[in-house]
Amino acid sequence: MNPEQAMQQAAAGELRPVYLVLGGETLLVERVVKALKAATDTGGLGGFNEDRFIAGEANVDSVIGAACTMPMMASRRLVVVGHLERWDAKSAGQGDHPLDRLADYAADPPPTTVMILTASKLNGSRRLVKQAKKEDFVVRCEALDRRELPGFVQRTARDKGHALEPGVADNLAELL
């Protein structure tokens, strides 16, 4: 799915238990994560129901443990794991690969957790990536094509309550 679809589903309250957000377009990745976080926030004690990890600094057991923990005074937990590519490079040849462990988790995730996994790029032959494509929980945040930029600028301005003429949006896109 693309970032727009993921954000629309989140706004409608249609959350999947796992998202694999891939791509080097940082702004789009941040927007998707922000939209999913907002949709996941169902009250309760926010700090108790959100965990953030960076792959390579945290181990996969900690991530899965946090994801399997019941939410406190809320209906959902949010677990965000960034920079998965660090595990891909770091863990080569070390028993159960962390990304394979996450694929096992994604096969049967608890319904009370939304896990967001982010990476700029992952090996497409990894089990997690194949599973994400097959089960449609991969969100591709690729750099926008030059022709798409004016529309993106117009939508962004409109979302912030501003109207732009197409020529102005095109000029702004040229500066990006």
Wavefront OBJ file of the C-alpha trace (Angstrom):
o trace
v 0.000 0.000 0.000
v 1.095 3.564 -0.391
v 1.398 6.133 2.427
v -1.904 7.831 1.544
v -3.793 4.534 1.820
v -2.174 3.727 5.172
v -3.038 7.165 6.564
v -6.632 6.964 5.271
v -7.102 3.532 6.838
v -5.655 4.821 10.111
v -7.973 7.852 10.081
v -10.915 5.485 9.545
v -9.786 3.393 12.526
v -8.891 0.403 10.343
v -5.603 -0.611 11.919
v -3.580 -3.668 11.057
v -1.591 -5.379 13.793
v 1.724 -4.947 11.916
v 3.042 -2.376 9.439
v 6.348 -2.584 7.602
v 7.109 0.973 6.478
v 9.892 0.948 3.884
v 11.559 3.767 2.017
v 14.032 6.565 2.178
v 11.483 9.395 2.034
v 11.726 10.403 5.693
v 8.845 12.887 5.589
v 6.427 10.230 4.336
v 7.669 7.667 6.867
v 7.176 10.175 9.697
v 3.683 11.055 8.480
v 2.633 7.410 8.303
v 4.006 6.691 11.789
v 2.308 9.820 13.167
v -1.054 8.862 11.620
v -0.826 5.299 12.934
v 0.174 6.562 16.381
v -2.789 8.963 16.460
v -5.178 6.173 15.458
v -3.702 3.828 18.053
v -4.021 6.348 20.878
v -7.253 5.250 22.518
v -6.816 7.015 25.809
v -5.343 5.481 28.891
v -1.867 6.248 30.081
v 0.071 7.053 26.925
v 3.552 6.410 28.257
v 2.564 2.962 29.435
v 1.204 1.891 26.070
v 3.953 2.999 23.714
v 7.408 1.532 23.238
v 10.046 2.704 20.764
v 13.126 0.733 19.798
v 16.046 1.127 17.429
v 17.176 -2.108 15.812
v 20.725 -2.949 16.750
v 20.443 -1.072 20.051
v 17.588 -3.228 21.316
v 17.293 -6.955 20.869
v 14.373 -8.622 19.172
v 13.302 -10.363 22.398
v 12.680 -6.967 24.022
v 10.638 -5.850 21.020
v 8.481 -8.975 20.941
v 8.099 -8.897 24.722
v 6.813 -5.316 24.569
v 4.453 -6.216 21.730
v 3.001 -9.142 23.686
v 2.391 -7.048 26.812
v -1.248 -6.175 27.477
v -2.132 -2.471 27.232
v -2.655 -0.577 30.482
v -6.068 1.082 30.777
v -6.397 1.311 26.988
v -7.496 -0.943 24.175
v -4.175 -0.924 22.287
v -0.414 -0.684 22.607
v 1.949 0.837 20.076
v 5.398 -0.612 19.421
v 7.642 1.222 16.948
v 10.938 -0.275 15.780
v 13.161 1.902 13.623
v 16.133 1.183 11.369
v 15.455 -2.528 10.781
v 18.253 -2.529 8.219
v 20.695 -2.474 11.151
v 19.550 -5.955 12.134
v 19.771 -7.085 8.526
v 23.456 -6.144 8.327
v 24.471 -6.885 11.906
v 22.887 -10.288 12.405
v 24.036 -12.170 9.322
v 24.867 -15.753 10.219
v 23.787 -15.551 13.878
v 21.193 -18.266 14.514
v 17.584 -17.058 14.379
v 17.707 -13.787 12.494
v 15.771 -10.954 14.206
v 13.799 -10.230 11.026
v 12.737 -13.884 10.849
v 11.627 -13.674 14.478
v 9.550 -10.613 13.581
v 8.050 -12.569 10.665
v 7.040 -15.277 13.153
v 5.464 -12.595 15.347
v 3.631 -11.058 12.361
v 2.121 -14.454 11.497
v 0.098 -14.403 14.739
v 0.230 -10.973 16.417
v -1.839 -10.109 19.479
v -4.928 -8.052 18.586
v -4.125 -5.457 21.252
v -0.864 -4.232 19.708
v -0.008 -2.210 16.626
v 3.637 -2.764 15.659
v 5.272 -0.371 13.209
v 8.561 -1.520 11.698
v 10.538 1.053 9.706
v 13.554 0.730 7.435
v 15.004 2.685 4.566
v 15.612 -0.550 2.665
v 15.471 -4.292 3.355
v 16.491 -7.320 1.343
v 13.399 -8.373 -0.602
v 14.233 -12.039 -0.120
v 13.774 -11.774 3.663
v 10.811 -13.728 4.987
v 9.414 -10.631 6.727
v 9.402 -8.612 3.491
v 7.790 -11.434 1.491
v 5.152 -11.904 4.179
v 4.458 -8.151 4.326
v 3.912 -8.034 0.568
v 1.709 -11.133 0.584
v -0.431 -9.986 3.531
v -0.416 -6.338 2.409
v 1.093 -4.745 5.483
v 4.031 -3.132 3.691
v 3.836 0.647 3.207
v 6.205 1.954 0.527
v 7.481 5.476 1.190
v 9.548 6.050 -1.912
v 10.706 9.445 -3.096
v 8.033 11.176 -5.113
v 8.443 11.544 -8.836
v 8.944 15.139 -10.001
v 5.509 15.079 -11.661
v 3.843 14.147 -8.350
v 5.423 16.947 -6.311
v 3.004 19.797 -7.216
v 0.016 17.660 -6.202
v 1.769 16.677 -2.985
v 2.519 20.341 -2.201
v -1.129 21.297 -2.877
v -2.493 18.487 -0.663
v -0.085 19.374 2.131
v -1.085 23.045 1.976
v -4.789 22.113 1.882
v -4.353 19.817 4.905
v -2.866 22.785 6.778
v -5.801 25.023 5.787
v -4.161 26.901 2.905
v -5.100 27.037 -0.760
v -2.446 27.175 -3.460
v -2.844 27.848 -7.129
v -1.382 25.088 -9.328
v 1.353 27.415 -10.607
v 2.424 28.285 -7.065
v 2.488 24.605 -6.097
v 4.608 23.894 -9.157
v 7.056 26.678 -8.254
v 7.326 25.406 -4.669
v 7.866 21.867 -5.932
v 10.664 23.185 -8.119
v 12.410 24.473 -4.982
v 12.177 21.060 -3.325
l 1 2 3 4 5 6 7 8 9 10 11 12 13 14 15 16 17 18 19 20 21 22 23 24 25 26 27 28 29 30 31 32 33 34 35 36 37 38 39 40 41 42 43 44 45 46 47 48 49 50 51 52 53 54 55 56 57 58 59 60 61 62 63 64 65 66 67 68 69 70 71 72 73 74 75 76 77 78 79 80 81 82 83 84 85 86 87 88 89 90 91 92 93 94 95 96 97 98 99 100 101 102 103 104 105 106 107 108 109 110 111 112 113 114 115 116 117 118 119 120 121 122 123 124 125 126 127 128 129 130 131 132 133 134 135 136 137 138 139 140 141 142 143 144 145 146 147 148 149 150 151 152 153 154 155 156 157 158 159 160 161 162 163 164 165 166 167 168 169 170 171 172 173 174 175 176
